[in-house]
Amino acid sequence: MDHEQSPPGNGTAVRIALDAMGGDHGSDQLVAGAVQAACEFGHHVVLLGDQQVLQRAVDQQAKHLSQITIVHTTQVVGMDESPMDGIRKKKDSSIRVAFQLLHQKEVDAVVSAGNSGATLAAAVKEVGRLHGISRPGIAGIFPTLKKPLAVMDVGANVDCRPQHLYQFAVMATAFSKALFGNEQPKVGLLSIGEEGGKGNALVKSTHELLSKSSLNYIGNVEGREIFHGDVDVLVCDGFVGNVCLKLSEGLAEAMVAMLREEFSKSIRSKIGYLLTRKAYANIKKRTDYAEYGGGPLLGLNGTGIICHGRSNATAIKNAIRVAAELVQNKMNDRILEMLATPEAMATVEEGV
């Protein structure tokens, strides 16, 4: 496959491939995020997509920035396309070539705000899964009253078995240790009641499996407790996790809009806003998905981040930052180490 430029060689900075043709806001926001990440963190970002489009955006924002490289690709998997069809038929798509570069070790991680299903499909096809992992999943980062919470899975696997949720717990535990420095992350299982007998068949069986594990499992967690901050990891299938993610984002946006509306209703309210605007800004920042950029794809034989389609430059910058931190903290080595225990190996052998 002939590309106009090659990605960077080995160096001290982390090399991140960015699918610069995905997303809802066009390439300008994606390139802006890449430029910000390169300037603030010193990482080398490889932009994948149409050479002319991307070069124009780079020239407008950082013409002589050496940490930005462009790899020309001729195809894009659309947001409304079938993920498998898009990956199979579009072999020179920006997202597939990004993971090819990861497989070839020419980059250290991939970030994409494009078709999430296609991102997952390309990742599995090009770099494969970690040994002992049957289904990679997406870890969502939720704000709470105390500390960030890792929720897994938030959309990759809608139909799961107990062994899959066990693996999610292992991967999210390693993730919580690597990114947030939690030595013994507390693991909870999302259910409709705190009692072990509550929930559907999947939740009940997973509860028994996690209770016998060496993970720091504290039991079932109800939906209303998600934002209390009493657990570090929350496990669920991708259907439930995605509903929780979208509901939480929508509620946060609605609350901010409601507050803005109330502040504008009267002179007294406007004065109140002036007195509390710093707190208001802090709350808005804590609940903004852009602060972490996206959800890490855990369980891959590599590092990948799936971002919102509507990601702005800040979200892309932070996704690149998180991807680099996972590489630097040897995220996958931590997962493999946890999977190497006799307990984990026995769970895998049960039919995962």
C-alpha positions as a Markdown table, in Angstrom:
| # | Residue | x | y | z |
|---|---|---|---|---|
| 1 | Met | 0.0 | 0.0 | 0.0 |
| 2 | Asp | 1.6 | 3.3 | -1.1 |
| 3 | His | 1.4 | 6.2 | 1.2 |
| 4 | Glu | 2.9 | 9.6 | 0.6 |
| 5 | Gln | 4.7 | 9.9 | 4.0 |
| 6 | Ser | 5.9 | 7.4 | 6.5 |
| 7 | Pro | 5.2 | 7.6 | 10.2 |
| 8 | Pro | 7.9 | 8.6 | 12.6 |
| 9 | Gly | 10.6 | 6.3 | 13.8 |
| 10 | Asn | 11.4 | 5.4 | 17.4 |
| 11 | Gly | 11.8 | 8.3 | 19.9 |
| 12 | Thr | 11.1 | 9.3 | 23.4 |
| 13 | Ala | 7.6 | 10.6 | 22.7 |
| 14 | Val | 4.7 | 8.4 | 22.2 |
| 15 | Arg | 3.5 | 8.0 | 18.6 |
| 16 | Ile | -0.3 | 8.3 | 18.2 |
| 17 | Ala | -2.2 | 7.5 | 15.0 |
| 18 | Leu | -5.3 | 9.7 | 14.7 |
| 19 | Asp | -8.1 | 8.8 | 12.3 |
| 20 | Ala | -8.4 | 12.4 | 11.1 |
| 21 | Met | -11.4 | 11.8 | 8.7 |
| 22 | Gly | -13.8 | 10.5 | 11.4 |
| 23 | Gly | -16.1 | 12.5 | 13.6 |
| 24 | Asp | -19.0 | 14.9 | 13.1 |
| 25 | His | -17.1 | 18.2 | 13.0 |
| 26 | Gly | -14.7 | 17.6 | 10.2 |
| 27 | Ser | -11.0 | 17.4 | 10.1 |
| 28 | Asp | -10.3 | 20.9 | 11.4 |
| 29 | Gln | -11.3 | 20.0 | 15.0 |
| 30 | Leu | -9.4 | 16.8 | 14.9 |
| 31 | Val | -6.2 | 18.4 | 13.6 |
| 32 | Ala | -6.6 | 21.2 | 16.2 |
| 33 | Gly | -6.7 | 18.6 | 18.9 |
| 34 | Ala | -3.6 | 16.8 | 17.5 |
| 35 | Val | -1.7 | 20.1 | 17.3 |
| 36 | Gln | -2.6 | 20.9 | 20.9 |
| 37 | Ala | -1.5 | 17.5 | 22.1 |
| 38 | Ala | 1.8 | 17.7 | 20.2 |
| 39 | Cys | 2.5 | 21.2 | 21.6 |
| 40 | Glu | 1.4 | 20.4 | 25.2 |
| 41 | Phe | 2.6 | 16.9 | 25.7 |
| 42 | Gly | 5.3 | 16.5 | 23.1 |
| 43 | His | 3.8 | 13.4 | 21.5 |
| 44 | His | 4.1 | 12.7 | 17.7 |
| 45 | Val | 0.7 | 12.5 | 16.1 |
| 46 | Val | 0.2 | 10.7 | 12.7 |
| 47 | Leu | -2.8 | 12.0 | 10.9 |
| 48 | Leu | -4.5 | 9.6 | 8.6 |
| 49 | Gly | -6.8 | 10.8 | 5.8 |
| 50 | Asp | -6.9 | 12.9 | 2.6 |
| 51 | Gln | -3.5 | 14.5 | 2.2 |
| 52 | Gln | -4.7 | 17.8 | 0.8 |
| 53 | Val | -7.5 | 18.2 | 3.3 |
| 54 | Leu | -5.2 | 17.5 | 6.3 |
| 55 | Gln | -2.2 | 19.5 | 5.0 |
| 56 | Arg | -4.5 | 22.5 | 4.6 |
| 57 | Ala | -5.7 | 22.2 | 8.2 |
| 58 | Val | -2.2 | 21.7 | 9.5 |
| 59 | Asp | -0.8 | 24.7 | 7.5 |
| 60 | Gln | -3.5 | 26.9 | 9.0 |
| 61 | Gln | -2.8 | 25.8 | 12.6 |
| 62 | Ala | 0.9 | 24.7 | 12.9 |
| 63 | Lys | 2.7 | 24.8 | 9.6 |
| 64 | His | 6.1 | 24.0 | 10.9 |
| 65 | Leu | 5.3 | 21.7 | 13.8 |
| 66 | Ser | 7.6 | 18.7 | 13.3 |
| 67 | Gln | 5.5 | 16.4 | 15.6 |
| 68 | Ile | 2.7 | 16.2 | 13.1 |
| 69 | Thr | 2.9 | 13.7 | 10.2 |
| 70 | Ile | 0.4 | 12.9 | 7.5 |
| 71 | Val | -0.3 | 9.5 | 6.0 |
| 72 | His | -2.5 | 9.7 | 3.0 |
| 73 | Thr | -5.5 | 7.3 | 2.7 |
| 74 | Thr | -8.1 | 7.3 | 0.0 |
| 75 | Gln | -11.2 | 5.9 | 1.9 |
| 76 | Val | -13.4 | 6.7 | 4.9 |
| 77 | Val | -15.8 | 4.5 | 6.7 |
| 78 | Gly | -18.9 | 6.6 | 7.2 |
| 79 | Met | -20.7 | 6.9 | 10.5 |
| 80 | Asp | -23.8 | 5.2 | 9.1 |
| 81 | Glu | -22.0 | 2.4 | 7.3 |
| 82 | Ser | -22.1 | -1.2 | 8.4 |
| 83 | Pro | -18.8 | -1.6 | 10.4 |
| 84 | Met | -17.9 | -5.0 | 9.0 |
| 85 | Asp | -18.8 | -4.0 | 5.4 |
| 86 | Gly | -16.8 | -0.8 | 5.7 |
| 87 | Ile | -13.7 | -2.5 | 7.0 |
| 88 | Arg | -13.9 | -5.4 | 4.5 |
| 89 | Lys | -14.6 | -3.3 | 1.4 |
| 90 | Lys | -12.5 | -0.2 | 2.3 |
| 91 | Lys | -9.0 | -1.6 | 2.8 |
| 92 | Asp | -7.4 | 1.9 | 2.5 |
| 93 | Ser | -9.8 | 3.6 | 5.0 |
| 94 | Ser | -8.2 | 5.9 | 7.5 |
| 95 | Ile | -9.2 | 3.8 | 10.5 |
| 96 | Arg | -8.1 | 0.4 | 9.1 |
| 97 | Val | -4.7 | 1.8 | 8.0 |
| 98 | Ala | -4.3 | 3.4 | 11.5 |
| 99 | Phe | -4.5 | -0.1 | 13.1 |
| 100 | Gln | -2.2 | -1.5 | 10.4 |
| 101 | Leu | 0.4 | 1.0 | 11.5 |
| 102 | Leu | -0.2 | -0.1 | 15.1 |
| 103 | His | 0.3 | -3.8 | 14.1 |
| 104 | Gln | 3.5 | -2.9 | 12.3 |
| 105 | Lys | 4.7 | -1.0 | 15.5 |
| 106 | Glu | 5.1 | 2.2 | 13.5 |
| 107 | Val | 2.8 | 3.9 | 16.0 |
| 108 | Asp | 2.1 | 3.1 | 19.7 |
| 109 | Ala | -1.6 | 3.8 | 19.9 |
| 110 | Val | -4.7 | 4.7 | 17.8 |
| 111 | Val | -7.3 | 7.4 | 18.4 |
| 112 | Ser | -10.6 | 7.6 | 16.4 |
| 113 | Ala | -13.8 | 9.7 | 16.6 |
| 114 | Gly | -15.2 | 7.8 | 13.6 |
| 115 | Asn | -17.6 | 4.9 | 13.3 |
| 116 | Ser | -17.1 | 3.1 | 16.7 |
| 117 | Gly | -18.2 | -0.3 | 15.3 |
| 118 | Ala | -15.7 | 0.0 | 12.5 |
| 119 | Thr | -13.0 | 1.1 | 14.9 |
| 120 | Leu | -13.5 | -2.0 | 17.0 |
| 121 | Ala | -13.7 | -4.2 | 13.9 |
| 122 | Ala | -10.5 | -2.8 | 12.4 |
| 123 | Ala | -8.7 | -3.1 | 15.8 |
| 124 | Val | -9.6 | -6.8 | 16.2 |
| 125 | Lys | -8.8 | -7.6 | 12.6 |
| 126 | Glu | -5.5 | -5.8 | 12.4 |
| 127 | Val | -4.0 | -6.2 | 15.9 |
| 128 | Gly | -6.1 | -9.0 | 17.4 |
| 129 | Arg | -6.9 | -9.7 | 21.1 |
| 130 | Leu | -4.7 | -10.1 | 24.1 |
| 131 | His | -4.1 | -13.7 | 25.0 |
| 132 | Gly | -6.9 | -14.9 | 27.3 |
| 133 | Ile | -9.3 | -12.2 | 26.3 |
| 134 | Ser | -12.3 | -13.3 | 24.2 |
| 135 | Arg | -14.0 | -9.9 | 23.8 |
| 136 | Pro | -12.3 | -6.5 | 23.9 |
| 137 | Gly | -14.5 | -3.9 | 25.6 |
| 138 | Ile | -14.8 | -0.1 | 26.0 |
| 139 | Ala | -14.1 | 1.4 | 29.4 |
| 140 | Gly | -16.0 | 4.6 | 30.1 |
| 141 | Ile | -14.8 | 7.2 | 32.6 |
| 142 | Phe | -17.6 | 8.6 | 34.8 |
| 143 | Pro | -17.2 | 11.6 | 37.2 |
| 144 | Thr | -18.4 | 11.0 | 40.8 |
| 145 | Leu | -18.5 | 12.9 | 44.0 |
| 146 | Lys | -15.1 | 11.4 | 45.1 |
| 147 | Lys | -13.0 | 10.2 | 42.1 |
| 148 | Pro | -13.2 | 9.0 | 38.5 |
| 149 | Leu | -15.0 | 5.7 | 38.0 |
| 150 | Ala | -14.2 | 3.1 | 35.2 |
| 151 | Val | -17.3 | 1.5 | 33.8 |
| 152 | Met | -16.9 | -1.5 | 31.5 |
| 153 | Asp | -18.4 | -2.3 | 29.0 |
| 154 | Val | -20.1 | 0.8 | 27.6 |
| 155 | Gly | -21.0 | -0.4 | 24.2 |
| 156 | Ala | -18.8 | -3.0 | 22.5 |
| 157 | Asn | -20.6 | -6.2 | 23.7 |
| 158 | Val | -24.4 | -6.2 | 24.1 |
| 159 | Asp | -24.8 | -9.9 | 24.7 |
| 160 | Cys | -22.4 | -11.3 | 27.3 |
| 161 | Arg | -21.7 | -14.3 | 29.5 |
| 162 | Pro | -20.5 | -14.2 | 33.1 |
| 163 | Gln | -16.9 | -15.0 | 32.0 |
| 164 | His | -16.9 | -11.9 | 29.7 |
| 165 | Leu | -18.0 | -9.7 | 32.6 |
| 166 | Tyr | -15.2 | -11.2 | 34.7 |
| 167 | Gln | -12.7 | -10.3 | 32.1 |
| 168 | Phe | -14.1 | -6.8 | 32.0 |
| 169 | Ala | -13.6 | -6.6 | 35.7 |
| 170 | Val | -10.0 | -7.7 | 35.3 |
| 171 | Met | -9.2 | -5.3 | 32.5 |
| 172 | Ala | -11.0 | -2.3 | 34.2 |
| 173 | Thr | -9.1 | -3.0 | 37.4 |
| 174 | Ala | -5.8 | -2.9 | 35.6 |
| 175 | Phe | -7.0 | 0.3 | 33.8 |
| 176 | Ser | -7.9 | 1.9 | 37.1 |
| 177 | Lys | -4.5 | 1.1 | 38.6 |
| 178 | Ala | -2.7 | 2.4 | 35.5 |
| 179 | Leu | -4.5 | 5.6 | 34.9 |
| 180 | Phe | -5.7 | 6.6 | 38.4 |
| 181 | Gly | -3.1 | 5.0 | 40.6 |
| 182 | Asn | -5.6 | 2.9 | 42.6 |
| 183 | Glu | -3.6 | 0.1 | 44.2 |
| 184 | Gln | -6.6 | -2.1 | 45.0 |
| 185 | Pro | -9.6 | -0.8 | 43.0 |
| 186 | Lys | -13.0 | -1.6 | 44.5 |
| 187 | Val | -15.0 | -3.5 | 41.9 |
| 188 | Gly | -18.9 | -3.4 | 41.8 |
| 189 | Leu | -21.4 | -5.1 | 39.6 |
| 190 | Leu | -24.2 | -3.0 | 38.3 |
| 191 | Ser | -27.6 | -4.5 | 39.3 |
| 192 | Ile | -31.1 | -3.6 | 40.4 |
| 193 | Gly | -30.4 | -4.3 | 44.1 |
| 194 | Glu | -27.5 | -4.6 | 46.5 |
| 195 | Glu | -28.4 | -8.2 | 47.5 |
| 196 | Gly | -26.5 | -10.9 | 45.6 |
| 197 | Gly | -29.8 | -12.6 | 44.6 |
| 198 | Lys | -31.0 | -9.5 | 42.7 |
| 199 | Gly | -30.7 | -9.1 | 39.0 |
| 200 | Asn | -31.1 | -11.2 | 35.8 |
| 201 | Ala | -29.4 | -14.5 | 35.2 |
| 202 | Leu | -26.3 | -12.9 | 33.8 |
| 203 | Val | -25.9 | -10.6 | 36.9 |
| 204 | Lys | -26.5 | -13.4 | 39.4 |
| 205 | Ser | -24.0 | -15.8 | 37.8 |
| 206 | Thr | -21.4 | -13.0 | 37.4 |
| 207 | His | -21.9 | -12.1 | 41.1 |
| 208 | Glu | -21.0 | -15.6 | 42.1 |
| 209 | Leu | -18.0 | -15.6 | 39.8 |
| 210 | Leu | -16.6 | -12.3 | 41.1 |
| 211 | Ser | -17.3 | -13.3 | 44.7 |
| 212 | Lys | -15.0 | -16.2 | 44.3 |
| 213 | Ser | -12.3 | -14.2 | 42.6 |
| 214 | Ser | -9.2 | -12.4 | 44.1 |
| 215 | Leu | -10.5 | -9.1 | 42.8 |
| 216 | Asn | -11.5 | -6.5 | 45.4 |
| 217 | Tyr | -15.1 | -7.2 | 44.8 |
| 218 | Ile | -17.6 | -5.4 | 47.0 |
| 219 | Gly | -20.8 | -6.7 | 45.5 |
| 220 | Asn | -23.8 | -5.3 | 43.6 |
| 221 | Val | -24.2 | -1.6 | 43.0 |
| 222 | Glu | -27.5 | 0.1 | 42.2 |
| 223 | Gly | -27.8 | 2.7 | 39.5 |
| 224 | Arg | -28.4 | 5.5 | 42.0 |
| 225 | Glu | -25.0 | 4.8 | 43.6 |
| 226 | Ile | -22.9 | 5.1 | 40.5 |
| 227 | Phe | -22.0 | 8.7 | 41.2 |
| 228 | His | -21.3 | 8.3 | 44.9 |
| 229 | Gly | -17.7 | 7.4 | 44.2 |
| 230 | Asp | -17.6 | 4.3 | 46.6 |
| 231 | Val | -16.3 | 2.0 | 43.9 |
| 232 | Asp | -13.4 | 2.4 | 41.4 |
| 233 | Val | -14.7 | -0.1 | 38.8 |
| 234 | Leu | -18.2 | -0.9 | 37.7 |
| 235 | Val | -19.0 | -3.9 | 35.6 |
| 236 | Cys | -21.9 | -4.4 | 33.2 |
| 237 | Asp | -22.7 | -5.7 | 29.7 |
| 238 | Gly | -22.3 | -3.2 | 26.8 |
| 239 | Phe | -26.1 | -2.7 | 26.3 |
| 240 | Val | -26.6 | -1.5 | 29.9 |
| 241 | Gly | -23.3 | 0.3 | 30.0 |
| 242 | Asn | -24.1 | 2.3 | 26.9 |
| 243 | Val | -27.5 | 3.3 | 28.2 |
| 244 | Cys | -25.9 | 4.5 | 31.4 |
| 245 | Leu | -23.3 | 6.4 | 29.5 |
| 246 | Lys | -25.7 | 8.2 | 27.2 |
| 247 | Leu | -28.2 | 8.8 | 30.0 |
| 248 | Ser | -25.4 | 10.4 | 32.2 |
| 249 | Glu | -24.1 | 12.6 | 29.4 |
| 250 | Gly | -27.6 | 13.8 | 28.5 |
| 251 | Leu | -28.5 | 14.5 | 32.1 |
| 252 | Ala | -25.2 | 16.4 | 32.6 |
| 253 | Glu | -25.9 | 18.5 | 29.6 |
| 254 | Ala | -29.5 | 19.1 | 30.6 |
| 255 | Met | -28.5 | 20.2 | 34.1 |
| 256 | Val | -26.0 | 22.7 | 32.7 |
| 257 | Ala | -28.6 | 24.1 | 30.4 |
| 258 | Met | -31.2 | 24.3 | 33.2 |
| 259 | Leu | -28.8 | 26.2 | 35.4 |
| 260 | Arg | -27.9 | 28.6 | 32.5 |
| 261 | Glu | -31.6 | 29.2 | 32.0 |
| 262 | Glu | -32.3 | 29.9 | 35.7 |
| 263 | Phe | -29.3 | 32.2 | 35.9 |
| 264 | Ser | -30.7 | 34.4 | 33.1 |
| 265 | Lys | -34.2 | 34.8 | 34.5 |
| 266 | Ser | -33.7 | 37.8 | 36.7 |
| 267 | Ile | -31.2 | 40.4 | 37.9 |
| 268 | Arg | -30.9 | 38.6 | 41.2 |
| 269 | Ser | -30.2 | 35.3 | 39.4 |
| 270 | Lys | -27.5 | 37.0 | 37.2 |
| 271 | Ile | -25.8 | 38.4 | 40.3 |
| 272 | Gly | -26.0 | 34.9 | 41.8 |
| 273 | Tyr | -24.2 | 33.6 | 38.7 |
| 274 | Leu | -21.5 | 36.2 | 39.0 |
| 275 | Leu | -20.9 | 35.0 | 42.6 |
| 276 | Thr | -20.9 | 31.3 | 41.8 |
| 277 | Arg | -19.6 | 31.2 | 38.2 |
| 278 | Lys | -16.3 | 29.6 | 39.3 |
| 279 | Ala | -18.1 | 26.8 | 41.0 |
| 280 | Tyr | -20.4 | 26.5 | 38.0 |
| 281 | Ala | -17.4 | 26.3 | 35.6 |
| 282 | Asn | -15.8 | 23.6 | 37.8 |
| 283 | Ile | -18.9 | 21.5 | 37.8 |
| 284 | Lys | -19.3 | 21.8 | 34.1 |
| 285 | Lys | -15.7 | 20.8 | 33.6 |
| 286 | Arg | -16.0 | 17.7 | 35.9 |
| 287 | Thr | -19.0 | 16.5 | 34.0 |
| 288 | Asp | -17.6 | 17.2 | 30.5 |
| 289 | Tyr | -16.7 | 14.0 | 28.5 |
| 290 | Ala | -14.0 | 16.0 | 26.7 |
| 291 | Glu | -11.8 | 15.9 | 29.9 |
| 292 | Tyr | -10.9 | 12.3 | 29.2 |
| 293 | Gly | -11.5 | 12.4 | 25.4 |
| 294 | Gly | -13.0 | 8.9 | 24.9 |
| 295 | Gly | -13.2 | 5.3 | 26.0 |
| 296 | Pro | -10.1 | 3.0 | 25.9 |
| 297 | Leu | -10.5 | -0.2 | 24.0 |
| 298 | Leu | -9.3 | -2.7 | 26.5 |
| 299 | Gly | -8.3 | -6.3 | 25.6 |
| 300 | Leu | -6.6 | -5.4 | 22.3 |
| 301 | Asn | -3.1 | -6.5 | 21.5 |
| 302 | Gly | -2.4 | -2.7 | 21.3 |
| 303 | Thr | -3.8 | 0.6 | 22.6 |
| 304 | Gly | -6.9 | 2.2 | 21.1 |
| 305 | Ile | -9.3 | 5.0 | 22.1 |
| 306 | Ile | -12.8 | 5.4 | 20.8 |
| 307 | Cys | -14.0 | 9.1 | 21.0 |
| 308 | His | -17.4 | 10.6 | 20.6 |
| 309 | Gly | -18.3 | 11.5 | 17.0 |
| 310 | Arg | -19.0 | 15.0 | 18.2 |
| 311 | Ser | -15.6 | 15.4 | 19.8 |
| 312 | Asn | -14.0 | 18.8 | 19.8 |
| 313 | Ala | -10.3 | 19.7 | 19.8 |
| 314 | Thr | -10.1 | 19.5 | 23.6 |
| 315 | Ala | -11.6 | 16.0 | 23.6 |
| 316 | Ile | -9.1 | 14.8 | 20.9 |
| 317 | Lys | -6.2 | 16.4 | 22.8 |
| 318 | Asn | -7.2 | 14.6 | 26.0 |
| 319 | Ala | -7.8 | 11.3 | 24.1 |
| 320 | Ile | -4.3 | 11.5 | 22.8 |
| 321 | Arg | -3.0 | 12.2 | 26.3 |
| 322 | Val | -4.9 | 9.2 | 27.8 |
| 323 | Ala | -3.7 | 6.9 | 25.0 |
| 324 | Ala | -0.1 | 8.0 | 25.7 |
| 325 | Glu | -0.5 | 7.4 | 29.4 |
| 326 | Leu | -1.8 | 3.9 | 28.8 |
| 327 | Val | 1.2 | 3.1 | 26.6 |
| 328 | Gln | 3.7 | 4.6 | 29.1 |
| 329 | Asn | 2.1 | 2.7 | 32.0 |
| 330 | Lys | 2.2 | -0.6 | 30.1 |
| 331 | Met | -1.5 | -1.1 | 30.3 |
| 332 | Asn | -1.6 | -4.4 | 28.4 |
| 333 | Asp | 1.3 | -5.9 | 30.5 |
| 334 | Arg | -0.8 | -5.2 | 33.6 |
| 335 | Ile | -3.8 | -7.0 | 32.1 |
| 336 | Leu | -1.7 | -10.0 | 31.0 |
| 337 | Glu | -0.2 | -10.2 | 34.5 |
| 338 | Met | -3.6 | -10.4 | 36.1 |
| 339 | Leu | -4.8 | -12.9 | 33.5 |
| 340 | Ala | -1.8 | -15.2 | 34.3 |
| 341 | Thr | -3.1 | -16.1 | 37.7 |
| 342 | Pro | -4.5 | -19.7 | 38.1 |
| 343 | Glu | -7.9 | -18.2 | 39.0 |
| 344 | Ala | -8.1 | -16.2 | 35.8 |
| 345 | Met | -6.8 | -19.0 | 33.6 |
| 346 | Ala | -9.4 | -21.4 | 35.1 |
| 347 | Thr | -12.1 | -18.9 | 34.3 |
| 348 | Val | -10.9 | -18.6 | 30.7 |
| 349 | Glu | -10.9 | -22.4 | 30.3 |
| 350 | Glu | -14.5 | -22.6 | 31.4 |
| 351 | Gly | -15.6 | -21.8 | 28.0 |
| 352 | Val | -14.9 | -18.2 | 27.2 |
